Amino acid sequence: MDDAGTGTTWREMDPADYAHWRDAAVRRATVLRREAGLQFWRRAWTWVRTRPHPCHGAPGLPSHREV
């Protein structure tokens, strides 16, 4: 496949020529991984919040007034 209309494939290019593409791909992957991690913790926290609290037997965590 021709990259950027140069008539060469990425395999034939000098690594310095495609470093910016590679770096951009790494940045995108890092962002996606970070977002996936945040999503995991959001879901975990939502799950924790919706469990009955062992001390109160009420759904969710106790408020400061209940303690």
C-alpha positions as protocol buffer text, in pm:
chain_id: "A"
residue {
  index: 1
  type: MET
  ca { x: 0 y: 0 z: 0 }
}
residue {
  index: 2
  type: ASP
  ca { x: 126 y: 343 z: -91 }
}
residue {
  index: 3
  type: ASP
  ca { x: 171 y: 572 z: 207 }
}
residue {
  index: 4
  type: ALA
  ca { x: 129 y: 947 z: 164 }
}
residue {
  index: 5
  type: GLY
  ca { x: 162 y: 924 z: -214 }
}
residue {
  index: 6
  type: THR
  ca { x: 537 y: 862 z: -198 }
}
residue {
  index: 7
  type: GLY
  ca { x: 530 y: 543 z: -403 }
}
residue {
  index: 8
  type: THR
  ca { x: 682 y: 344 z: -116 }
}
residue {
  index: 9
  type: THR
  ca { x: 526 y: 119 z: 146 }
}
residue {
  index: 10
  type: TRP
  ca { x: 594 y: 166 z: 513 }
}
residue {
  index: 11
  type: ARG
  ca { x: 827 y: -137 z: 503 }
}
residue {
  index: 12
  type: GLU
  ca { x: 1050 y: 41 z: 252 }
}
residue {
  index: 13
  type: MET
  ca { x: 1053 y: 369 z: 442 }
}
residue {
  index: 14
  type: ASP
  ca { x: 1316 y: 485 z: 685 }
}
residue {
  index: 15
  type: PRO
  ca { x: 1180 y: 455 z: 1041 }
}
residue {
  index: 16
  type: ALA
  ca { x: 1234 y: 829 z: 1086 }
}
residue {
  index: 17
  type: ASP
  ca { x: 986 y: 889 z: 801 }
}
residue {
  index: 18
  type: TYR
  ca { x: 700 y: 709 z: 973 }
}
residue {
  index: 19
  type: ALA
  ca { x: 791 y: 785 z: 1334 }
}
residue {
  index: 20
  type: HIS
  ca { x: 519 y: 1050 z: 1360 }
}
residue {
  index: 21
  type: TRP
  ca { x: 253 y: 798 z: 1245 }
}
residue {
  index: 22
  type: ARG
  ca { x: 382 y: 542 z: 1490 }
}
residue {
  index: 23
  type: ASP
  ca { x: 393 y: 797 z: 1771 }
}
residue {
  index: 24
  type: ALA
  ca { x: 38 y: 908 z: 1691 }
}
residue {
  index: 25
  type: ALA
  ca { x: -79 y: 545 z: 1699 }
}
residue {
  index: 26
  type: VAL
  ca { x: 91 y: 494 z: 2035 }
}
residue {
  index: 27
  type: ARG
  ca { x: -76 y: 808 z: 2172 }
}
residue {
  index: 28
  type: ARG
  ca { x: -416 y: 690 z: 2048 }
}
residue {
  index: 29
  type: ALA
  ca { x: -364 y: 347 z: 2202 }
}
residue {
  index: 30
  type: THR
  ca { x: -257 y: 506 z: 2531 }
}
residue {
  index: 31
  type: VAL
  ca { x: -566 y: 727 z: 2539 }
}
residue {
  index: 32
  type: LEU
  ca { x: -793 y: 432 z: 2458 }
}
residue {
  index: 33
  type: ARG
  ca { x: -628 y: 221 z: 2728 }
}
residue {
  index: 34
  type: ARG
  ca { x: -667 y: 504 z: 2980 }
}
residue {
  index: 35
  type: GLU
  ca { x: -1034 y: 550 z: 2886 }
}
residue {
  index: 36
  type: ALA
  ca { x: -1093 y: 175 z: 2916 }
}
residue {
  index: 37
  type: GLY
  ca { x: -933 y: 180 z: 3261 }
}
residue {
  index: 38
  type: LEU
  ca { x: -1146 y: 472 z: 3371 }
}
residue {
  index: 39
  type: GLN
  ca { x: -1456 y: 298 z: 3240 }
}
residue {
  index: 40
  type: PHE
  ca { x: -1362 y: -13 z: 3439 }
}
residue {
  index: 41
  type: TRP
  ca { x: -1328 y: 185 z: 3764 }
}
residue {
  index: 42
  type: ARG
  ca { x: -1650 y: 381 z: 3697 }
}
residue {
  index: 43
  type: ARG
  ca { x: -1840 y: 56 z: 3653 }
}
residue {
  index: 44
  type: ALA
  ca { x: -1673 y: -98 z: 3958 }
}
residue {
  index: 45
  type: TRP
  ca { x: -1764 y: 204 z: 4171 }
}
residue {
  index: 46
  type: THR
  ca { x: -2122 y: 198 z: 4041 }
}
residue {
  index: 47
  type: TRP
  ca { x: -2142 y: -171 z: 4131 }
}
residue {
  index: 48
  type: VAL
  ca { x: -2005 y: -103 z: 4481 }
}
residue {
  index: 49
  type: ARG
  ca { x: -2248 y: 185 z: 4535 }
}
residue {
  index: 50
  type: THR
  ca { x: -2548 y: -29 z: 4444 }
}
residue {
  index: 51
  type: ARG
  ca { x: -2464 y: -314 z: 4687 }
}
residue {
  index: 52
  type: PRO
  ca { x: -2643 y: -315 z: 5021 }
}
residue {
  index: 53
  type: HIS
  ca { x: -2421 y: -174 z: 5292 }
}
residue {
  index: 54
  type: PRO
  ca { x: -2344 y: -443 z: 5552 }
}
residue {
  index: 55
  type: CYS
  ca { x: -2394 y: -212 z: 5851 }
}
residue {
  index: 56
  type: HIS
  ca { x: -2725 y: -67 z: 5741 }
}
residue {
  index: 57
  type: GLY
  ca { x: -2882 y: -322 z: 5512 }
}
residue {
  index: 58
  type: ALA
  ca { x: -2994 y: -28 z: 5297 }
}
residue {
  index: 59
  type: PRO
  ca { x: -2904 y: 5 z: 4930 }
}
residue {
  index: 60
  type: GLY
  ca { x: -2598 y: 214 z: 4865 }
}
residue {
  index: 61
  type: LEU
  ca { x: -2336 y: 349 z: 5099 }
}
residue {
  index: 62
  type: PRO
  ca { x: -2446 y: 531 z: 5414 }
}
residue {
  index: 63
  type: SER
  ca { x: -2473 y: 906 z: 5404 }
}
residue {
  index: 64
  type: HIS
  ca { x: -2291 y: 1113 z: 5663 }
}
residue {
  index: 65
  type: ARG
  ca { x: -2624 y: 1157 z: 5846 }
}
residue {
  index: 66
  type: GLU
  ca { x: -2681 y: 782 z: 5881 }
}
residue {
  index: 67
  type: VAL
  ca { x: -2344 y: 707 z: 6038 }
}
